[in-house]
Amino acid sequence: MITEIKTNTLYFDGCNTVELAEEYGTPLYVMSETAIVERCREIRETFLSKYERTRAAYAAKAFLTLSMCKIIEREGLCMDVVSGGELYTAIKAGFPAEKIELNGNNKSVEELALAIDYGIGRIIVDGLDELKLIEEICREKGKKANILYRITPGVKSDSHDYIVTGKKDSKFGIPLDDEVIFPAVEQAVNSEHANFMGFHFHVGSQLHNNESHLKALETALKLIKDTKDRFNYVTPELNIGGGFGIRYTDADDKKPYSYFLDPMMERIEEFSRELNITRPEVVIEPGRSIVGEAGITLYTVGTIKDIKGIRKYVSVDGGMTDNIRPALYQAVYEGVIANKADEPKNELVTICGKCCESGDVLIRDAKTAEPERGDILAIFSTGAYNYTMASNYNKNPLPATVLVKDGKSEIIVKRQDYEHMTANEVIPEYLK
Ligand SMILES: Cc1ncc(COP(=O)(O)O)c(C=O)c1O
């Protein structure tokens, strides 16, 4: 068990969370290496080893540090990046370039050139003029890039609108109108400077139902068939994205990877037999499902404001700066007072941050033990899209991150200090 209670105290991957808060300060991101490795193992056992010619590219946007790159490399996964900064981080950590795939709906010329210079494995083309840019860069550099087309499969997934990406009205992907997609495919098939590997879709995030994946798959398969029929070209690869949901609260009906992947693989194999083609290599891009439940955030409780008959606000020393998700799209979390983990949860409180926004609420209506100033509050399942979405709003420094494993802890991101926050700022002469 990654999470345990011993002597009224919360332990995470064998570490006493109250001691972690004392040693490293709060707010503090705590990532369990054991939990990350366990999810990678599940991917290997139920997908990579089960089906030949498959790859899993960890979606770095969920949580990316140099140490995370090392873990992902060690666990045998590839890496999906979406910016020059993510690409740079992976390369700086020594991650093999050929195992990196670049996504993104508006890659700059500089980012594309960087990717081509590094010789990364795949570029997922997300717009109609992007291939032209890639071709120009490759021509200049005398290189050839492996590309896929991200398509907009036109499916609506059952998740918050901000994390649904596959519907037709989306900034992501190439629309599937015949007069749009087929000239694009023709250009890719005939490209001198790109190897056209196939199609990519990603329907959305935090999904507990495989319906939209399966619907999008049908659309992609039809496109593979049309590409073969029209251009006599069999695409060797198919990327089916990520989006596999995790448990934030009891309301989340988390499924194993196999629930999504087995029916999709079965269908792809059946389709390939029918078409008499080699089954394309299948790639997945899981992010949240690898790191989400592997992280918790520790805070120190400060001001408590009890508005009689209305609400008790418990303020902590972080907030929307380290976890924007509740303010951004009403994400729901659970937490516990780590130093009172075994005490009855008879208090109904609202956990809020310290930022100057009324929307800076981390958990509305949480049931906790009696809170007091100085308590350590732990919020669960903060491993994905927290650290990577953090900001310096109100000039709050970014928290530190520690990696824990079997009772041992190591700092992997130092706490930002005030000097670092102002280091890039310049005062023009006339204001001095
Ligand atoms: C293209 C692409 N792949 C993979 C992911 C990862 O999704 P998740 O973290 O839900 O697995 C995302 C998330 O937005 C994405 O846009």
The ligand as an SDF file (V2000), in Angstrom:
LIG
                    3D

 16 16  0  0  0  0  0  0  0  0999 V2000
   -1.8760   14.4410  -27.5420 C   0  0  0  0  0  0  0  0  0  0  0  0
   -2.0020   14.0280  -26.1350 C   0  0  0  0  0  0  0  0  0  0  0  0
   -1.5370   12.8210  -25.7840 N   0  0  0  0  0  0  0  0  0  0  0  0
   -1.6030   12.3880  -24.5010 C   0  0  0  0  0  0  0  0  0  0  0  0
   -2.1560   13.1710  -23.5130 C   0  0  0  0  0  0  0  0  0  0  0  0
   -2.1790   12.6550  -22.1200 C   0  0  0  0  0  0  0  0  0  0  0  0
   -3.4480   12.4940  -21.6270 O   0  0  0  0  0  0  0  0  0  0  0  0
   -3.6610   11.8160  -20.2110 P   0  0  0  0  0  0  0  0  0  0  0  0
   -2.8060   12.5380  -19.2410 O   0  0  0  0  0  0  0  0  0  0  0  0
   -5.1020   12.0050  -19.9380 O   0  0  0  0  0  0  0  0  0  0  0  0
   -3.2900   10.3840  -20.3450 O   0  0  0  0  0  0  0  0  0  0  0  0
   -2.6630   14.4330  -23.8350 C   0  0  0  0  0  0  0  0  0  0  0  0
   -3.2860   15.2720  -22.8030 C   0  0  0  0  0  0  0  0  0  0  0  0
   -3.8030   16.2990  -22.9790 O   0  0  0  0  0  0  0  0  0  0  0  0
   -2.5820   14.8700  -25.1910 C   0  0  0  0  0  0  0  0  0  0  0  0
   -3.0550   16.0630  -25.5550 O   0  0  0  0  0  0  0  0  0  0  0  0
  1  2  1  0
  2  3  1  0
  2 15  2  0
  3  4  2  0
  4  5  1  0
  5  6  1  0
  5 12  2  0
  6  7  1  0
  7  8  1  0
  8  9  2  0
  8 10  1  0
  8 11  1  0
 12 13  1  0
 12 15  1  0
 13 14  2  0
 15 16  1  0
M  END
$$$$
